[in-house]
Structure formats: structure tokens, C-alpha cells
Amino acid sequence: MPSDDALLAAWEENYKKGLLTLWVLLALHAREAYPFEMAGVVSDLSRGTIVADPNSLYRALNRFERMAIVESSWRASDSGPDRRYYRLTPRGRDLLKTFLERNILLFQSPEIARLIQTVVGADRRSKEER
């Protein structure tokens, strides 16, 4: 039987893979960026819980561009080759907004927030009792 740490690590890995799209689109909603820069923005926004290498970001951004949720343009760089900057399209903004309304804002509802606090509070009380 896997340990609790192994189960939690597997769950978090699966969870984080699914959230990369969300963090990338949130980063692009804030401002356009190129993949190397975006890796740092995603890490900062997610408080270090999501780490994406630029190659993974390029693959994801190319996929998003084919879906017409991001678009890109090349710009000259002061310190090297031209860089490809990505930004959300109107379709991407609409999809991000709808996703957040349907899936993320749910956690702000009083009923769900109360359930989460019950779990977290019970865990804190259990640790204090030990």
C-alpha cells in the first residue's frame, strides 16, 4: 500500500498538470510575455507550487495558439535573438472568465468555504492534540 506522502504527491502532480493551463492563462491575462519570462510569472503567481520549464510552455502555447485562445508576435530583444510574445485573444479572455466562474469561484461560496475550513480546522486541531 502506498504511503500517505506518496498518495499526496501523486494527487498533487495530477492536480498541478491540470492547473498549468489556468496559471498560464492567468499570467497572460495580466500581461503579454514570452515563455522564459512566463515561467517565472507562473511560479510567482502560484507561490511556487507550479513550476513550468519554457519548453513545456512553448508546447502549451503553440497548442493554445492553434485553438485561437492566444496569439503571438515577434519582437526584437536588447539582449539576444528576437522573442516571441504571447497574449490572450478575446476568445481566450472569454474562456478564462467562464472557466473561473464555473470552476474557481465555486470555492468562494459560503457552503464550500465552510467545508474547506472544517477540514483544515479539524486537521489543525488534530495536530495540536498530538
N, C-alpha and C positions, 0 to 999 in steps of 0.2 A: 504494500500500500504506500503511495507517495506521501511524503511528509507534508505538513500544512504549508511550510515555506515553498516547497516545490509546486504545490497546487496553486498557491497565491501567485507565484512567479509566472506560471503558465497562463493563469487568468489575466494577469496584468499585461503580459506580452500580447495576447489576443486582443485585449481591450485597446492597447496603445496602437496596434496596427490599424484598427478601425478608426481611431481618432486622428490619424495623421492628416486625412483629408480635411477634417474640421479645423485643425490648427493651421494648416497651410492656407485655407480659405479665409480664416480669421486674420491671419497675418497680411494677406493681400487686400483684405477689406480696409485695413489700417493704412496701407501704402503699397505702392508697387516695389518690387525687389527682384534681385537676381538670386539664383539658387544658393550660392555660397553664403550670401548675406542672410537669406531667408532661413537657413539652418539655425543661425544664432537667434533670429527673431522668434522662431517656433520654440526653441529651447527656453528663451526668456519668458515668452507668454505662458508656456506650460509649466513654469517654475522648475524646469529641468527634468520633468517627467517624460517628455518626448524628445528623443534625440534622432535627428534625421541627417544622414550624410547627403551632400549635394547630389551625388549620382542618383540616389533614391528620389530626391526632389525633382531632378530633371525628368526621370521616367514618369513620375506622377504628373508633373506639369505638362508634359507632352500629351499624356492621356487626357488631362483636363482641357487642353487646347483643342484636341480632336472633338471633344464634347461641346466646345464653344462656351465653356464657363470661365476660361481665362484666355487672354490674348497676350502677345509678346511683341517687343520691338528691340532692335539692336541699338546700343549707344556706345559711343567712344568712351574709353576709360583713361584716366590720367596715369594709371599705373600698370598698364599691360594691354592685352588684347581687348577688343570690343566685348561688351557684356550684353547678355540677353535679359531684359527686364520683363517681368510678368505682372499683369494686373487683372482684376476681375472684370468680366463683361457684365452688362446689365443682367443677362441671364444668370450668370454666376452669383451676382448680388441677390437676385430674387430667390434662387435655390438655397443659398446660405440662410437667408431670412426665414424661409419656410422650414428648413431643417431645424433651425434654432427654436422656432415657435412650436414645432411638433415634438421635438425630442429633448431639448435642453431646458426650456422654460418650465417644463413639467416638474423639474426638481425644485422650482421655487414655489410651487403650490403648497399651501399650508399643510395639507394632509401628507404629502410626500416628504416635505421638510421635517415634519414632526416624526415620521417613521425613521428617517435617517438619523435624526438627533436621538431617538430612542435607542437605536443600535449603537451609535457612537457613545452615548452616555452610559449604556449598560456595560460596554467594553471598558470605559474609564473606571466605573465603579468596581468592576471585577478585578482590574489591575491594582486598584488601591487596597482592596481587601486582601490581596496576596501578601 
